[in-house]
Amino acid sequence: MAQQRQNIYIAAPGFKGLNTQDSPVTQDPAFASVAENAVIDKFGRIAARKGIKKITSSATPLGSSSGIEAVFEFCARDGTKTVFSAGNNKIFTGTSTLSEVTLPGGYSITANNWKIVSFNNDVYFFQSGHAALMSVAGSTTLTAVVNGAHAAPAANEVLASFGRLWAADVANNSYTVYWSDLLDGDDWHGGSAGSLDITTVWPTGYDEIVALQEFNNFLVIFGKRSILIYSGASSPSSMTLSDTITGIGCIARDSIQAIGTDLIFLSDSGLRSLGRVIQEKSNPIGNVSKNVRDTLMASVTSETGIIKSVYSPEESFYLLLLPTSSEVYVFDMRGTLEDGSYRATTWKDVSLLCGTRTTEGLLYLGSSKGINQYDGFLDDTATYTIKYFTNPMSFGDPSKIKMLKEISFTVIGGSESQVVGNWAYDYREDYSTQSFTIAKSEQAEYGISEYNVATSQYGVTNVIDIARVKATGSGKVATIGIEATIDGGSLSIQELNTEALLGRLI
């Protein structure tokens, strides 16, 4: 009697991103178990990330330090743009060439965890244990933020909003919020400047201020374990407590990113959306990283560096940078899944320390090499590897032995890239492999293809190739994966189609 055959067809492999949280056998095949050096492209496909392209010509000014740990683009009223960055206990301007700024006489920098903001055509630099600094209209000579005999608080956090600067988290005082005079970031003691002690307001009795943000015309004070929301911050002396969130706070100052009408931040239980947290309070379904929560938080817990983040509306992703583990968690911001979570992928072996989006929509990333741009499909001059693996698949009948026959991958792009097909059984990681090379892409006439599709009568602009792998072996469940070397060209995975023979009952 002919053996029963079963087919699994995945039209957009990894469409739902990673899921390392749920039982792998019962998962939707649209989830991935591995999605490394990958993003979700605008068509919902797993695709190779762009390259980390070095634009700093020489890292000599960084010495033996870890690299650029803060980066910020300032745009003056006259349209002049200046990129400020920090590393090696110095502050620089420029991108291709790092030029040291002039500091106040006798000023000493001992760390690079600056919070940099633009306010009223000036740039302000705040960091714990350091007197605040400012650059007037982007000047390369910095001055101390002092008005008469009074200096700004030596705070670790600063926010420019509601027509003034706000600061918090100074040494031995993580419970007071300070604000400057209206439209005057230099004056923290005159005019309408003031402060607020929130010791008695914390809903759990004690907490520490981590960050300040503006959200829907409210002042949001993030503690480690709770959140306070104040209304009326345009007149801070009379602002009132509007709402409190208990049990959820922010554990990393620079994890907070405004994504249009919402704020994303890292809590001690995963990535959160402030809008959903306000609606649902401490309800765990508000965790927008729920499909990778445990693996994400294991990485966060073991991280010894300073966690940073960056949001790019052009790339439609939020990046959470874990520098010492050389890992980046990528969350697609085009929309949420049915469970309210964001689709996640990861980047591996990329030690990125910070990032910023420029006014022109470029994405700058700091590393030991200096300032880099997210661009092209090489890491400077080096290739990198995208990996996509399914979760273990039972082909609808976990009680029978499966024998994979043929696996076909449809890939778009990656002209002449080296690709490896992988398969294994029963949760093992000793994968059988078979290599192939993607067909060469030929330039079409005029550099475009007819009707904007992959092939034209004149040639190929973005090759579509179907690679077929003859599989061997057997087991109860099968895991399938693909690895591709990215060497200057984009690549996305369009389809995965596999067939298995169903054998005897186990």
Residue pairs with C-beta under 8 A, 6 or more apart in sequence:
3 501
3 502
3 503
4 501
4 502
5 405
5 499
5 500
5 501
5 502
6 395
6 396
6 397
6 402
6 499
6 500
6 502
7 497
7 498
7 499
7 500
8 29
8 393
8 395
8 496
8 497
8 498
8 500
9 495
9 496
9 497
10 29
10 30
10 390
10 495
10 496
10 497
11 494
11 495
12 30
12 43
12 44
12 45
12 46
12 494
12 495
13 30
13 32
13 45
13 46
13 388
13 390
13 493
13 495
13 496
14 30
14 31
14 32
14 35
14 38
14 40
14 45
14 46
14 345
14 388
14 493
15 30
15 40
15 44
15 45
15 46
15 343
16 28
16 30
16 31
16 32
16 291
16 337
16 343
17 31
17 32
17 35
17 40
17 291
17 332
17 342
17 343
17 344
17 345
18 31
18 32
18 33
18 34
18 35
18 291
18 292
18 343
18 344
18 345
18 346
19 27
19 31
19 32
19 33
19 291
19 292
19 391
20 33
20 291
20 292
20 294
20 295
21 290
21 291
21 292
21 293
21 294
21 295
22 291
24 33
24 391
24 392
24 427
25 391
25 392
25 393
25 394
25 398
25 477
27 391
29 390
29 391
29 393
31 291
31 391
32 46
32 345
32 388
32 389
32 390
32 391
33 389
33 390
33 391
33 392
33 479
34 387
34 388
34 389
34 481
35 46
35 344
35 345
35 346
35 387
35 388
36 345
36 346
36 347
36 348
36 385
36 386
36 387
37 48
37 49
37 346
37 347
37 348
37 350
37 384
37 385
37 386
37 387
37 486
38 46
38 47
38 48
38 49
38 330
38 345
38 346
38 347
38 386
38 387
38 388
39 46
39 47
39 48
39 49
39 315
39 317
39 330
39 332
39 345
40 46
40 47
40 317
40 332
40 334
40 343
40 345
41 47
41 492
42 316
42 334
43 492
45 412
45 492
45 493
45 494
46 345
46 386
46 388
46 492
46 493
47 386
47 490
47 491
47 492
47 493
48 377
48 386
48 414
48 484
48 486
48 490
48 491
48 492
49 330
49 347
49 386
50 374
50 375
50 376
50 377
51 374
51 375
51 376
51 377
51 378
51 379
51 380
51 384
51 486
52 350
52 352
52 365
52 367
52 372
52 374
52 379
52 380
53 372
53 373
53 374
53 375
53 376
53 378
53 379
53 380
54 369
54 370
54 371
54 372
54 380
55 95
55 96
55 370
55 371
55 372
55 373
56 68
56 95
56 96
56 97
56 98
56 369
56 370
56 371
56 372
57 96
57 97
58 97
58 98
58 370
59 67
59 368
59 369
59 370
61 87
61 88
61 90
61 92
61 98
61 100
62 68
62 87
62 88
62 98
62 368
62 370
63 88
65 87
65 88
65 89
65 112
66 87
66 305
66 323
66 353
66 368
67 87
67 351
67 353
67 366
67 367
67 368
67 369
67 370
68 85
68 86
68 87
68 353
68 354
68 366
68 367
68 370
68 371
69 86
69 87
69 112
69 113
69 306
69 353
69 354
69 366
70 85
70 86
70 87
70 112
70 113
70 114
70 115
70 116
70 354
70 366
71 83
71 84
71 85
71 86
71 354
71 355
71 356
71 364
71 365
71 366
71 371
72 83
72 84
72 85
72 116
72 117
72 118
72 123
72 356
73 81
73 82
73 83
73 84
73 356
73 358
73 359
73 364
74 81
74 82
74 83
74 84
74 118
74 123
74 135
74 138
75 81
75 118
75 359
76 82
76 121
76 137
76 138
77 121
77 137
80 138
81 358
81 359
82 93
82 123
82 135
82 138
83 93
83 94
83 95
83 358
83 364
83 371
84 91
84 92
84 93
84 101
84 116
84 123
84 125
84 135
85 91
85 92
85 93
85 98
85 366
85 371
86 92
86 112
86 114
86 116
87 112
87 366
88 112
89 109
89 110
89 111
89 112
90 100
90 109
91 100
91 101
91 103
91 109
91 114
91 125
91 133
91 142
92 98
92 99
92 100
92 101
93 99
93 101
93 140
95 364
95 371
98 370
98 371
99 140
101 135
101 140
101 141
101 142
102 140
102 141
102 142
103 109
103 133
103 142
104 133
104 142
104 143
104 144
107 131
107 133
107 144
109 130
110 129
110 130
111 127
111 128
111 129
111 130
113 127
113 128
113 156
113 306
114 125
114 126
114 127
115 125
115 126
115 127
115 156
115 157
115 158
115 253
115 254
116 123
116 124
116 125
116 126
117 123
117 124
117 126
117 158
117 159
117 160
117 165
118 124
118 160
119 160
119 165
119 185
120 183
120 184
120 185
121 137
122 134
122 135
122 136
122 137
122 185
123 134
123 135
123 138
124 132
124 133
124 134
124 145
124 158
124 160
124 165
124 185
125 132
125 133
125 134
125 135
125 142
126 132
126 152
126 154
126 155
126 156
126 157
126 158
126 167
127 156
128 154
128 155
128 156
128 169
128 170
128 171
129 154
129 171
130 154
131 144
131 145
131 151
131 152
131 154
132 144
132 145
132 151
132 152
132 153
132 154
132 155
132 158
132 167
133 142
133 143
133 144
133 145
134 142
134 143
134 144
134 145
134 185
134 186
135 141
135 142
136 143
144 151
145 151
145 152
145 185
145 186
145 188
146 152
146 186
147 184
147 186
147 187
147 188
147 189
147 190
148 189
150 187
150 188
150 189
150 190
151 188
152 165
152 167
152 178
152 180
152 185
152 186
152 188
153 167
153 170
153 178
153 188
154 170
154 171
155 167
155 168
155 169
155 170
155 178
156 168
156 169
156 170
156 253
157 167
157 168
157 169
157 209
157 210
157 211
157 212
157 253
158 165
158 166
158 167
158 212
159 165
159 166
159 167
159 212
159 213
159 214
160 166
160 185
161 213
161 214
161 219
161 233
162 214
162 219
162 233
162 234
162 236
163 182
163 183
163 234
164 179
164 180
164 181
164 182
164 183
164 184
164 185
164 192
164 193
164 236
165 179
165 180
165 185
166 177
166 178
166 179
166 180
166 212
166 219
167 177
167 178
167 179
167 180
167 188
167 212
168 174
168 176
168 177
168 178
168 209
168 212
168 221
169 208
169 209
169 210
170 176
174 208
174 209
175 197
175 198
175 199
175 202
175 207
175 208
175 209
176 195
176 196
176 197
176 198
176 209
177 195
177 196
177 198
177 209
177 212
177 221
178 188
178 193
178 194
178 195
179 188
179 193
179 194
179 195
179 236
180 186
180 187
180 188
180 193
181 187
181 188
181 190
181 191
181 192
181 193
182 191
182 192
184 191
187 193
192 236
192 237
194 236
194 237
196 236
196 239
198 209
198 221
198 228
201 228
201 241
201 244
202 223
202 226
202 228
203 226
203 244
203 245
203 246
204 225
204 226
204 246
204 247
207 223
207 224
207 225
207 226
207 249
208 223
208 224
209 221
209 222
209 223
210 222
210 223
210 224
210 249
210 250
210 251
210 252
210 253
211 222
211 250
211 253
211 256
211 265
212 219
212 220
212 221
212 222
213 219
213 220
213 222
213 256
213 258
213 263
214 220
214 233
215 229
215 258
215 263
215 274
216 261
217 231
217 233
218 229
218 230
218 231
218 233
218 242
219 229
219 230
219 231
219 233
219 236
219 239
220 227
220 228
220 229
220 230
220 263
220 274
221 227
221 228
221 229
221 230
222 249
222 250
222 256
222 265
223 249
223 250
224 249
224 250
224 251
224 268
225 246
225 247
225 248
225 249
225 268
226 244
226 245
226 246
226 247
226 248
226 249
227 244
227 245
227 248
227 249
227 250
227 274
227 277
228 241
228 243
228 244
229 241
229 242
229 243
229 244
229 245
229 278
230 239
230 240
230 241
230 242
231 239
231 240
231 242
232 238
232 239
232 240
233 239
243 278
245 277
245 278
245 281
245 282
246 281
246 282
247 281
247 282
248 267
248 269
248 272
248 277
248 282
248 286
249 267
249 268
250 256
250 265
250 266
250 267
251 266
251 267
251 268
251 300
252 265
252 266
252 306
252 307
252 308
252 309
254 306
254 307
254 308
254 309
254 354
255 264
255 265
255 266
255 271
255 307
255 308
255 309
255 320
256 263
256 264
256 265
256 309
257 263
257 264
257 265
257 309
257 310
257 311
257 318
258 311
259 311
259 313
259 318
259 333
260 313
261 275
262 273
262 274
262 275
262 276
263 273
263 274
263 275
264 271
264 272
264 273
264 274
264 288
264 309
264 311
264 318
264 331
265 271
265 272
265 274
266 272
266 300
266 307
266 309
266 320
268 297
269 284
269 287
269 293
269 297
270 287
270 288
270 289
270 290
270 293
270 296
270 297
271 287
271 288
271 289
271 296
271 320
271 329
271 331
271 342
272 286
272 287
272 288
273 286
273 288
276 286
276 288
276 340
277 286
279 286
280 286
284 290
285 339
285 340
286 340
287 293
287 341
288 331
288 336
288 340
288 341
288 342
289 296
289 329
289 331
289 341
289 342
289 344
290 339
290 340
290 341
291 337
291 339
291 341
291 344
292 329
292 344
296 320
296 329
296 344
299 322
299 325
299 327
299 329
300 307
300 322
302 325
303 322
303 323
303 324
303 325
304 324
305 322
305 323
305 324
305 353
306 323
306 353
307 320
307 321
307 322
307 323
308 321
308 323
308 352
308 353
308 354
308 355
309 318
309 319
309 320
309 321
309 355
310 318
310 319
310 321
310 354
310 355
310 356
310 357
310 363
310 365
311 317
311 318
311 319
311 333
311 357
312 319
312 357
312 361
312 363
312 374
313 333
313 357
313 361
314 357
314 361
314 363
315 363
315 374
316 332
316 333
316 334
317 330
317 331
317 332
317 333
318 330
318 331
318 333
318 342
319 328
319 329
319 330
319 331
319 352
319 355
320 328
320 329
320 330
320 331
321 328
321 352
321 353
321 354
321 355
322 328
322 329
323 351
323 352
323 353
324 351
326 348
326 349
326 350
326 351
327 346
327 347
327 348
327 350
328 346
328 347
328 350
328 352
329 344
329 346
330 344
330 345
330 346
330 347
331 342
331 343
331 344
332 342
332 343
332 344
332 345
333 342
336 342
337 343
349 384
350 367
350 379
351 367
351 368
352 365
352 366
352 367
352 372
353 366
353 367
353 368
354 365
354 366
355 363
355 364
355 365
355 366
356 363
356 364
357 363
357 364
358 364
362 373
362 374
362 375
363 373
363 374
364 371
364 372
364 373
364 374
365 371
365 372
365 373
365 374
366 372
369 380
372 380
376 488
377 486
377 487
377 488
377 489
377 490
378 384
378 486
378 487
378 488
383 485
383 486
383 487
384 485
384 486
385 483
385 484
385 485
385 486
386 483
386 484
386 486
386 491
387 481
387 482
387 483
388 481
388 482
388 493
389 422
389 479
389 480
389 481
389 482
390 479
390 480
390 481
390 496
391 479
392 426
392 427
392 477
392 478
392 479
393 477
393 478
393 479
393 480
394 402
394 476
394 477
395 402
395 478
395 500
395 502
397 502
398 476
398 477
399 505
399 506
400 476
400 502
400 503
400 504
400 505
400 506
401 474
401 475
401 476
401 502
401 503
401 504
401 506
402 425
402 474
402 475
402 476
402 477
402 478
402 500
402 501
402 502
402 503
403 473
403 474
403 500
403 501
403 503
404 423
404 471
404 472
404 473
404 474
404 478
404 480
404 498
404 499
404 500
405 470
405 471
405 499
405 500
405 501
406 468
406 469
406 470
406 471
406 498
406 499
407 421
407 423
407 468
407 469
407 471
407 480
407 496
407 497
407 498
408 466
408 467
408 468
408 469
408 495
408 496
408 497
408 498
409 419
409 421
409 466
409 467
409 469
409 482
409 493
409 495
409 496
410 464
410 465
410 466
410 493
410 494
410 495
410 496
410 497
411 419
411 438
411 464
411 465
411 466
411 467
411 482
411 484
411 491
411 492
411 493
411 494
412 454
412 462
412 463
412 464
412 491
412 492
412 493
412 494
413 441
413 462
413 463
413 489
413 490
413 491
413 492
414 438
414 463
414 465
414 484
414 486
414 489
414 490
414 491
415 438
415 439
415 440
415 441
415 463
415 489
416 437
416 438
416 439
416 440
416 441
416 487
417 437
417 438
417 484
417 485
417 486
417 487
417 489
417 491
418 435
418 437
418 484
418 485
419 435
419 436
419 437
419 438
419 467
419 482
419 483
419 484
419 485
420 433
420 434
420 435
420 482
420 483
420 484
421 433
421 434
421 435
421 436
421 467
421 469
421 480
421 481
421 482
422 431
422 432
422 433
422 479
422 480
422 481
422 482
422 483
423 431
423 432
423 469
423 471
423 473
423 478
423 479
423 480
423 481
424 430
424 431
424 432
424 473
424 478
424 479
425 473
425 474
425 475
425 476
425 477
425 478
425 479
426 475
426 476
426 477
427 477
427 479
428 475
431 479
431 481
432 471
432 472
432 473
434 469
434 470
436 467
436 469
438 463
438 465
438 467
438 484
438 491
439 460
439 463
439 465
440 463
441 460
441 461
441 462
441 463
441 489
442 459
442 460
443 459
443 461
444 450
444 456
444 458
444 459
444 460
444 461
445 456
445 458
445 459
447 461
448 456
448 461
449 455
449 456
449 460
449 461
449 462
450 456
450 457
450 458
454 460
454 461
454 462
454 463
454 464
455 464
462 490
464 494
471 498
474 503
476 506
478 498
478 500
480 496
480 498
482 493
482 496
484 491
